[in-house]
């Protein structure tokens, strides 16, 4: 049995949303956690013990995405009300409204320099926005169905997007052209993101698959089928060695990407897990679900050699390493019986529901047409 220092542990529970939690993100300063919900509110949880939480009200429908800016001074949200908002995550509660999409906005993300936003929408478009000028810049239009997610590469030269047309598309931000399209999905592609150095993208599907593509060779290098229902969200660890995924099968799973295996299954939510995110330092991760809870976990497993953990969890030799330059066929990974199941009893003392400060309607509004 591995010690508690190795296994992920549940640190905090946050209760304050009145409906399912759809998205979470950590402030880069490690002092705040943001969450969005079907209840149309944005919650900012201050991580200091006994600190107050902020509830921001302004969206008129489900919040679908949330992300802090690289500086941590702004929070962007997307919503089914067809708008994107920029908030200041403090007691002033100010927000700016961006409008250009003609249908639900499914995701929002900052570029790594904080200068731009990229959004994905049910209007089948991906849009790029200027944060400083608070205006829409251009659209990327080749998806043939709803677009679920869009993300910038770390260097800002590419955008990856995915959607209900069962495709993952790669766009050149200078030419605005689609330069690659991956279509090997049995259902909708639900989420896409780059690893931290931009050499790979991962994408998940409602067919419960998770795939990793090497952008240097445009080859599929890993294919995981470890969940028993669709994957809603995943997050790369900053080291690129681990990935967490949240699924409608009610679990969070942790993959070791170097060893190509599932190492943990976490049971903490009642009902589908709709979102997961690592902190920028990788020492914490959060999950949110249909049960309205936000759970914050201590990573722990990245502090020791994974081979040491393997030896304690399994007498079997570790499987192959993932190839940097893949063979003709990708590695297909199925659930390993040696993966550890964790069902935490929530016995922590820090989870007393914080006092929530209600913050109202926006004071600024920017309407931008195409």
C-alpha positions as CSV (number, residue, x, y, z in Angstrom):
1,X,0.0,0.0,0.0
2,X,1.4,3.4,-1.0
3,X,1.7,6.1,1.6
4,X,-0.6,9.1,1.8
5,X,2.3,11.3,0.6
6,X,2.2,9.6,-2.8
7,X,-1.6,9.4,-3.4
8,X,-3.7,12.3,-4.3
9,X,-5.8,13.5,-1.4
10,X,-9.0,15.6,-1.1
11,X,-8.2,18.9,0.5
12,X,-11.3,21.0,0.2
13,X,-14.9,20.9,-0.8
14,X,-16.6,24.1,-2.0
15,X,-20.4,24.4,-1.9
16,X,-22.2,27.5,-3.1
17,X,-23.4,26.8,-6.6
18,X,-27.1,26.0,-6.9
19,X,-26.7,23.6,-9.9
20,X,-24.1,21.7,-11.8
21,X,-20.5,23.0,-12.0
22,X,-19.4,23.1,-15.6
23,X,-15.9,24.7,-15.5
24,X,-13.1,25.5,-13.1
25,X,-9.7,27.2,-13.2
26,X,-7.0,28.2,-10.8
27,X,-5.6,31.7,-10.5
28,X,-1.9,31.7,-11.5
29,X,-1.2,33.3,-8.1
30,X,-2.5,30.1,-6.4
31,X,-4.7,32.1,-4.1
32,X,-8.1,31.7,-5.9
33,X,-10.1,29.1,-7.7
34,X,-12.9,30.1,-10.2
35,X,-15.9,28.0,-11.1
36,X,-18.9,28.5,-13.4
37,X,-22.2,26.8,-13.3
38,X,-25.6,25.9,-14.8
39,X,-26.9,28.4,-12.2
40,X,-25.4,31.2,-14.4
41,X,-23.1,32.4,-11.7
42,X,-19.3,32.7,-11.5
43,X,-17.8,31.8,-8.1
44,X,-14.4,33.0,-7.0
45,X,-13.2,30.9,-4.1
46,X,-10.4,32.5,-2.1
47,X,-8.1,29.6,-0.9
48,X,-6.9,31.2,2.3
49,X,-8.6,29.5,5.4
50,X,-11.9,31.2,6.4
51,X,-11.7,33.6,3.4
52,X,-14.9,34.9,1.9
53,X,-16.1,33.7,-1.6
54,X,-17.5,36.0,-4.3
55,X,-20.5,35.2,-6.4
56,X,-20.6,37.2,-9.7
57,X,-24.0,37.5,-11.3
58,X,-24.5,38.9,-14.8
59,X,-24.8,36.0,-17.3
60,X,-28.3,35.2,-18.3
61,X,-27.7,31.5,-19.0
62,X,-25.4,28.6,-18.2
63,X,-21.7,29.5,-17.9
64,X,-19.8,27.0,-20.1
65,X,-16.1,28.1,-19.7
66,X,-13.9,30.0,-17.3
67,X,-10.2,31.0,-17.4
68,X,-8.0,33.4,-15.5
69,X,-5.7,35.6,-17.5
70,X,-1.9,34.8,-17.3
71,X,-1.5,37.7,-14.9
72,X,-4.4,36.6,-12.7
73,X,-6.0,40.1,-12.9
74,X,-8.9,39.1,-15.1
75,X,-11.3,36.2,-15.4
76,X,-13.0,35.3,-18.8
77,X,-16.3,33.4,-18.9
78,X,-18.3,32.1,-21.8
79,X,-22.0,31.4,-21.7
80,X,-25.0,29.9,-23.5
81,X,-26.4,33.5,-23.4
82,X,-24.1,34.0,-26.5
83,X,-21.8,36.4,-24.7
84,X,-18.2,36.4,-23.2
85,X,-17.5,38.4,-20.1
86,X,-14.3,39.7,-18.6
87,X,-14.4,40.1,-14.8
88,X,-12.1,41.5,-12.2
89,X,-11.9,38.8,-9.5
90,X,-12.3,41.1,-6.5
91,X,-15.0,42.7,-4.5
92,X,-15.7,45.4,-7.1
93,X,-17.2,42.8,-9.3
94,X,-16.9,44.7,-12.6
95,X,-17.3,43.0,-15.9
96,X,-17.2,43.8,-19.6
97,X,-19.5,42.0,-22.1
98,X,-18.3,40.8,-25.5
99,X,-20.9,40.0,-28.1
100,X,-20.3,38.6,-31.6
101,X,-21.4,35.0,-31.6
102,X,-25.0,34.2,-32.8
103,X,-25.4,31.1,-30.6
104,X,-24.2,29.6,-27.3
105,X,-20.5,30.1,-26.6
106,X,-19.0,26.8,-25.4
107,X,-15.5,27.8,-24.3
108,X,-13.2,30.7,-23.8
109,X,-9.4,30.8,-23.3
110,X,-6.6,33.4,-23.2
111,X,-3.5,33.4,-25.3
112,X,-0.4,32.9,-23.2
113,X,0.6,36.5,-23.5
114,X,-2.9,37.5,-22.2
115,X,-3.5,39.8,-25.3
116,X,-6.2,37.7,-27.0
117,X,-9.1,35.5,-26.3
118,X,-10.3,32.5,-28.4
119,X,-13.9,31.3,-28.2
120,X,-15.9,28.4,-29.6
121,X,-19.6,28.5,-30.4
122,X,-22.7,26.6,-31.5
123,X,-22.8,29.0,-34.4
124,X,-20.0,26.7,-35.9
125,X,-17.4,29.4,-35.6
126,X,-14.2,30.0,-33.6
127,X,-13.6,33.7,-32.9
128,X,-10.4,35.5,-31.7
129,X,-10.7,38.7,-29.7
130,X,-8.4,41.5,-28.5
131,X,-8.4,41.8,-24.7
132,X,-7.0,45.3,-24.6
133,X,-9.2,46.8,-27.3
134,X,-12.2,44.7,-26.1
135,X,-13.2,43.8,-29.6
136,X,-13.7,40.9,-32.0
137,X,-10.9,40.5,-34.5
138,X,-11.6,37.5,-36.8
139,X,-13.5,34.2,-37.2
140,X,-12.3,30.7,-38.2
141,X,-15.1,29.0,-40.1
142,X,-14.8,25.4,-41.4
143,X,-16.5,23.4,-38.7
144,X,-19.8,22.0,-39.9
145,X,-21.5,21.6,-36.5
146,X,-21.3,23.1,-33.0
147,X,-17.8,23.9,-31.8
148,X,-17.2,22.7,-28.3
149,X,-13.7,24.0,-27.5
150,X,-10.9,26.1,-28.8
151,X,-7.4,26.8,-27.4
152,X,-4.2,28.7,-28.3
153,X,-0.9,27.0,-28.6
154,X,1.7,28.2,-26.0
155,X,3.5,30.3,-28.7
156,X,0.2,31.7,-30.0
157,X,0.9,30.6,-33.6
158,X,-1.8,27.9,-33.6
159,X,-5.4,27.4,-32.5
160,X,-6.9,23.9,-31.9
161,X,-10.6,23.5,-32.0
162,X,-13.0,20.5,-31.8
163,X,-16.7,19.9,-32.0
164,X,-19.8,18.0,-32.9
165,X,-18.7,17.4,-36.5
166,X,-16.4,14.8,-34.9
167,X,-13.3,16.7,-36.0
168,X,-10.3,18.3,-34.3
169,X,-8.9,21.2,-36.4
170,X,-5.6,23.0,-36.3
171,X,-5.5,26.7,-37.4
172,X,-2.6,29.0,-38.3
173,X,-3.3,32.3,-36.6
174,X,-1.3,34.3,-39.1
175,X,-2.9,33.0,-42.3
176,X,-6.3,32.2,-40.6
177,X,-6.2,28.9,-42.6
178,X,-7.0,25.4,-41.3
179,X,-3.7,23.5,-41.7
180,X,-4.8,20.1,-40.3
181,X,-7.9,18.1,-39.5
182,X,-8.1,15.0,-37.4
183,X,-11.4,13.1,-37.8
184,X,-10.9,9.7,-36.1
185,X,-13.8,10.0,-33.7
186,X,-16.9,7.8,-33.1
187,X,-18.8,10.8,-31.7
188,X,-18.5,14.4,-30.8
189,X,-15.1,15.7,-29.8
190,X,-15.7,17.4,-26.5
191,X,-12.4,19.1,-25.5
192,X,-9.0,19.9,-26.9
193,X,-5.8,21.4,-25.5
194,X,-2.1,21.7,-26.1
195,X,0.5,20.3,-23.8
196,X,2.6,22.9,-22.0
197,X,5.5,22.9,-24.6
198,X,3.1,22.9,-27.6
199,X,4.5,19.7,-29.2
200,X,1.3,17.7,-28.8
201,X,-2.5,18.2,-28.6
202,X,-4.9,15.9,-26.8
203,X,-8.6,15.6,-27.5
204,X,-11.4,13.8,-25.8
205,X,-14.7,12.4,-27.1
206,X,-18.2,11.5,-25.9
207,X,-17.2,8.0,-27.1
208,X,-15.0,7.9,-23.9
209,X,-11.8,8.0,-25.9
210,X,-8.8,10.3,-25.2
211,X,-6.2,10.7,-28.0
212,X,-2.8,12.5,-28.1
213,X,-1.4,13.7,-31.4
214,X,2.3,14.6,-32.0
215,X,2.2,17.9,-34.0
216,X,5.8,17.4,-35.2
217,X,4.8,14.3,-37.1
218,X,0.9,14.8,-37.3
219,X,0.6,11.2,-35.9
220,X,-1.7,9.8,-33.2
221,X,0.8,8.5,-30.6
222,X,-1.5,7.5,-27.7
223,X,-5.1,6.4,-27.4
224,X,-6.7,5.8,-24.0
225,X,-10.0,4.1,-23.4
226,X,-10.2,4.1,-19.6
227,X,-13.6,5.7,-18.9
228,X,-16.9,3.9,-19.3
229,X,-18.8,7.0,-20.5
230,X,-18.0,10.2,-22.3
231,X,-15.0,12.4,-21.3
232,X,-16.1,16.0,-20.6
233,X,-12.8,17.7,-19.8
234,X,-9.1,17.0,-19.2
235,X,-6.0,18.9,-18.1
236,X,-2.3,18.4,-18.6
237,X,0.0,18.5,-15.6
238,X,2.6,21.3,-16.1
239,X,5.3,18.6,-16.4
240,X,3.4,17.0,-19.3
241,X,4.0,13.7,-17.5
242,X,0.4,13.4,-16.2
243,X,-3.1,14.1,-17.4
244,X,-6.4,14.2,-15.4
245,X,-9.8,13.5,-17.0
246,X,-13.4,14.0,-15.8
247,X,-16.2,11.8,-17.2
248,X,-19.9,11.2,-17.1
249,X,-19.0,7.9,-15.5
250,X,-18.7,9.9,-12.2
251,X,-14.9,9.5,-11.9
252,X,-11.7,11.5,-12.3
253,X,-8.9,9.5,-13.7
254,X,-5.2,10.2,-13.6
255,X,-3.0,9.0,-16.5
256,X,0.8,8.7,-16.5
257,X,1.7,9.7,-20.0
258,X,5.3,8.5,-19.9
259,X,4.4,5.0,-18.8
260,X,1.2,5.0,-20.8
261,X,-1.1,3.8,-18.1
262,X,-4.0,4.7,-15.8
263,X,-2.7,5.1,-12.2
264,X,-5.6,6.5,-10.2
265,X,-9.4,6.5,-10.3
266,X,-10.9,9.1,-7.9
267,X,-14.5,8.7,-6.6
268,X,-15.7,12.0,-5.1
269,X,-18.6,13.2,-7.1
270,X,-22.2,12.0,-7.2
271,X,-23.0,12.0,-10.9
272,X,-21.1,13.2,-14.0
273,X,-17.8,15.0,-13.6
274,X,-18.0,17.9,-15.9
275,X,-14.7,19.7,-15.4
276,X,-11.1,19.2,-14.1
277,X,-8.1,21.5,-14.0
278,X,-4.6,21.4,-12.6
279,X,-3.2,24.5,-10.9
280,X,-0.4,26.3,-12.8
281,X,2.2,24.8,-10.4
282,X,0.6,21.3,-10.7
283,X,0.5,20.8,-6.9
284,X,-3.3,21.0,-6.9
285,X,-6.2,20.1,-9.1
286,X,-9.9,20.7,-9.0
287,X,-13.0,18.9,-10.2
288,X,-16.6,20.0,-10.6
289,X,-19.7,18.0,-11.3
290,X,-23.4,17.7,-11.8
291,X,-23.7,17.4,-8.0
292,X,-22.9,21.1,-7.7
293,X,-19.7,20.6,-5.8
294,X,-16.2,21.8,-6.5
295,X,-13.5,19.5,-5.0
296,X,-9.9,20.5,-4.6
297,X,-7.2,17.8,-4.5
298,X,-3.6,17.7,-3.5
299,X,-1.5,16.2,-6.3
300,X,1.2,14.4,-4.3
301,X,1.9,11.8,-6.9
302,X,4.2,14.0,-8.9
303,X,6.7,14.4,-5.9
304,X,8.3,11.0,-6.2
305,X,9.7,8.9,-8.9
306,X,6.8,7.2,-10.7
307,X,8.8,4.0,-10.9
308,X,9.0,3.9,-7.1
309,X,5.2,4.2,-7.0
310,X,4.8,1.5,-9.6
311,X,6.9,-0.9,-7.6
312,X,4.6,-0.5,-4.6
313,X,1.4,-0.6,-6.5
314,X,2.2,-3.5,-8.9
315,X,4.7,-6.3,-9.1
316,X,4.4,-6.2,-12.8
317,X,7.1,-4.5,-14.9
318,X,6.0,-1.1,-16.3
319,X,4.8,-1.1,-19.9
320,X,6.5,0.6,-22.8
321,X,7.3,4.3,-22.8
322,X,5.5,6.5,-25.2
323,X,7.6,7.1,-28.3
324,X,8.7,10.7,-29.2
325,X,8.7,9.5,-32.8
326,X,5.8,7.1,-33.0
327,X,5.6,3.9,-34.9
328,X,3.0,3.4,-37.6
329,X,0.2,2.5,-35.2
330,X,-0.6,4.4,-32.0
331,X,-0.4,2.8,-28.6
332,X,-3.9,1.8,-27.4
333,X,-4.2,1.8,-23.7
334,X,-7.0,0.1,-21.9
335,X,-7.7,0.2,-18.1
336,X,-5.0,-1.4,-16.0
337,X,-6.1,-3.6,-13.1
338,X,-3.2,-2.2,-11.0
339,X,-4.6,1.4,-11.1
340,X,-5.5,2.5,-7.6
341,X,-9.1,3.4,-6.6
342,X,-9.5,6.3,-4.2
343,X,-12.9,6.9,-2.5
344,X,-12.2,9.8,-0.1
345,X,-14.2,10.2,3.0
346,X,-14.5,14.0,3.2
347,X,-13.2,14.4,6.7
348,X,-11.2,17.6,6.2
349,X,-11.7,20.5,8.6
350,X,-11.3,23.3,6.0
351,X,-14.5,22.7,4.1
352,X,-16.9,24.8,6.2
353,X,-18.9,26.6,3.6
354,X,-17.3,30.1,3.2
355,X,-19.3,33.3,3.6
356,X,-20.4,34.3,0.0
357,X,-20.5,37.9,-1.1
358,X,-23.1,38.5,-3.8
359,X,-21.9,40.9,-6.6
360,X,-24.3,42.2,-9.1
361,X,-24.8,43.3,-12.7
362,X,-21.9,44.6,-14.9
363,X,-21.0,48.3,-15.0
364,X,-19.4,48.2,-18.4
365,X,-20.8,46.7,-21.6
366,X,-19.1,46.3,-25.0
367,X,-21.3,45.1,-27.9
368,X,-19.3,44.0,-30.9
369,X,-20.8,43.0,-34.2
370,X,-19.2,40.9,-36.9
